[in-house]
Amino acid sequence: MWAALRHAGFGKALYHTWHRPVGWLRGLLADGGPWERRRTTAGRRGMEAAAWQLPVPAVPSGRPVELHLLTGRRFWYQTAFCLWSFARQSDRPLAPILYDDGTLTAEHRQPLARLFPNARFVAQAEITARLDASLPADRFPVLRERWLHYPNIRKLTDVHAGCRGWKLVLDSDLLFFRRPALLLEWADQPSRPLHAVDCQTSYGYSRPLLQALAGAPVADLINVGLTGLDGGTLDWEKIEHWCATLIARERTNYFLEQALVAMLLAGRACAIAPAGDYVTMPVAPEARDCRAVMHHYVAGSKRWYFQHCWKIALQP
């Protein structure tokens, strides 16, 4: 019966008349209501405008810090603020590697290149060629399908597939307010995986299934806003199997990439960015005072990010 109703368009009608409006209302409430949403939108536009005017960071002596970020037209200014605040607080030269999500135009590469002359931009054509060689679609159909329809997986595939060596991957929606000593020490001498701490465990899949696939206990609260991995140790055949099994048994999920990293780290000793210093989803008073080393602005903390915190990051 349900199949017949769906064929007749009932499911689509239900989505547009119920699920979509309810989702919109929930989103509005999460944003703090219409006026707060307007303030957030205005703050986001102000942040993007300010990114064009960021001063070039001073170039101190020392070994450049290599950081890896996925970016594009919608996120370039967040990438700029993330790297700029990192450079300012670390007092080290940066050599960022920026992976094009397919939307990074020359217009938006220019301000990033101005700020960070040592930056290297990895074009999507280069990424695709490397994936075709290391993760061909006939052998890795699920990973390649997810690459097309789930951009988060690119922080894993685009950075590490076909590559060796430790790499520190950052999300763009991070700001730094104090010296990130832990990250600098790890970048200089990596010896074990690194991850941040989440505000709640968010893997999107049942714990028994994750642990059965990983073959070891999966730790709580792993967040991939900061991730340090050695691409040469990743078993892509296993990751393909994990993806296929998770999706077949419990469908696709927004947190798939985080679940995969949690499984990759299961049973391993890791460098963990302490939650008090590297804060995921800051709330008041920390979101207002910005006393931690770093904030990662997920979910409801986007309001603080766009309305307030990027301005704090600019203060002397």
Residue pairs with C-beta under 8 A, 6 or more apart in sequence:
5 11
28 34
28 37
30 299
30 300
31 37
31 40
31 300
31 303
32 40
32 303
36 303
39 303
39 307
40 302
40 303
40 306
40 307
41 306
43 306
43 307
43 308
43 310
44 306
46 306
47 77
47 78
47 81
47 306
47 310
48 77
50 77
50 310
50 314
51 76
51 77
51 80
51 81
51 111
52 77
52 111
54 80
54 81
54 84
54 111
54 115
56 114
56 115
57 84
57 87
57 88
57 94
57 115
57 116
58 91
59 93
60 91
60 92
60 93
61 93
62 91
62 92
62 93
63 92
63 93
63 188
64 92
64 93
64 94
64 95
64 118
65 86
65 90
65 92
65 93
65 94
65 95
65 184
65 187
66 94
66 95
66 96
66 97
66 167
66 168
66 187
67 83
67 86
67 94
67 95
67 96
67 97
67 168
67 169
67 170
67 187
68 96
68 97
68 99
68 159
68 167
68 168
68 169
68 170
69 79
69 82
69 83
69 96
69 97
69 98
69 99
69 169
69 170
69 171
69 172
70 98
70 99
70 101
70 151
70 154
70 155
70 158
70 159
70 172
71 78
71 79
71 98
71 99
71 100
71 101
71 104
71 112
71 172
72 100
72 101
72 102
72 103
72 104
72 108
73 103
73 104
73 105
73 108
74 103
75 101
75 172
75 173
76 104
76 108
76 109
76 111
76 112
77 111
78 172
78 173
79 98
79 112
79 172
80 111
80 112
80 115
81 175
81 310
81 313
82 170
82 171
82 172
82 173
82 174
82 175
82 176
83 94
83 96
83 112
83 115
83 116
84 115
84 313
85 174
85 175
85 176
85 177
85 313
86 94
86 170
86 174
86 176
86 180
87 93
87 94
87 116
88 176
88 313
89 176
89 177
89 178
89 179
89 180
89 293
90 176
90 179
90 180
90 183
90 184
91 179
92 184
93 118
94 116
94 118
94 119
95 116
95 118
95 119
95 120
96 116
96 118
96 119
96 120
97 119
97 120
97 122
97 159
97 167
98 104
98 112
98 119
98 120
98 121
98 122
99 122
99 127
99 154
99 158
99 159
100 121
100 122
100 123
100 124
100 127
101 124
101 151
101 154
102 124
104 121
109 121
112 119
112 121
113 119
113 121
122 158
127 154
127 158
130 161
130 162
130 163
131 144
131 147
131 157
131 158
131 161
131 162
133 162
134 161
134 162
134 236
135 143
135 144
135 157
135 161
135 162
135 236
137 144
139 240
140 236
140 240
141 240
142 240
142 243
142 244
142 247
143 153
143 157
143 236
143 239
143 240
143 243
146 153
146 243
146 252
146 256
147 153
147 154
147 157
150 252
150 256
150 257
152 254
152 256
152 257
153 256
153 257
155 169
155 171
155 224
155 227
155 257
156 239
156 257
156 260
156 261
159 167
159 169
159 231
160 167
160 229
160 231
160 234
161 231
161 234
161 236
162 231
163 231
163 232
164 230
164 231
164 232
165 230
165 231
165 232
166 190
166 228
166 229
166 230
167 228
167 229
167 230
167 231
168 183
168 186
168 187
168 190
168 194
168 226
168 227
168 228
169 224
169 226
169 227
169 228
169 229
170 225
170 226
171 224
171 225
171 226
171 296
173 225
173 296
173 297
173 298
173 302
173 305
174 225
174 226
174 294
174 295
174 296
174 297
175 290
175 294
175 295
175 297
175 305
175 309
175 310
175 313
176 293
176 294
176 313
177 290
177 291
177 292
177 293
177 294
177 295
177 312
177 313
178 277
178 291
178 292
178 293
178 294
179 293
180 278
180 293
180 294
181 293
182 271
182 273
182 274
182 277
182 278
182 293
183 194
183 226
183 273
186 194
186 228
186 271
190 228
190 230
192 268
192 269
192 270
192 271
193 227
193 228
193 229
193 230
193 264
193 265
193 268
193 270
193 271
194 226
194 227
194 228
194 270
194 271
194 272
194 273
195 222
195 223
195 224
195 226
195 227
195 228
195 261
195 265
195 270
195 271
195 272
195 273
196 222
196 223
196 224
196 225
196 226
196 227
196 272
196 273
196 278
196 280
196 296
197 221
197 222
197 223
197 272
197 273
197 274
197 275
197 278
197 280
198 221
198 222
198 223
198 258
198 280
199 221
199 280
199 281
199 298
200 221
201 220
201 221
201 222
202 255
202 258
203 210
203 218
203 222
203 255
203 258
203 259
203 262
204 250
204 253
204 254
204 255
204 256
204 258
204 259
205 246
205 250
205 253
205 255
205 256
205 259
206 250
207 218
209 245
209 246
209 249
209 250
210 218
210 259
210 262
210 263
210 266
211 217
211 218
211 266
213 241
213 242
213 245
213 246
213 263
214 262
214 263
214 264
214 266
214 267
215 266
215 267
216 266
216 267
217 266
217 267
218 262
218 263
218 266
219 262
219 265
219 266
221 275
222 258
222 261
222 262
222 265
223 258
223 280
223 296
224 257
224 258
224 261
225 280
225 296
225 298
226 273
226 278
226 296
227 261
228 271
229 261
229 264
234 264
239 260
239 264
242 260
242 263
243 256
243 260
246 253
246 256
246 259
247 256
253 259
273 294
276 292
277 292
277 293
277 294
278 292
278 293
278 294
278 296
279 286
279 292
279 294
279 295
279 296
280 296
280 298
281 296
281 297
281 298
281 299
281 300
281 301
282 292
282 295
282 297
282 301
282 304
282 309
283 300
283 301
284 304
286 292
286 295
287 295
287 301
287 304
287 308
287 309
288 304
288 308
290 309
290 312
290 313
295 301
295 304
295 305
295 309
297 304
297 305
297 309
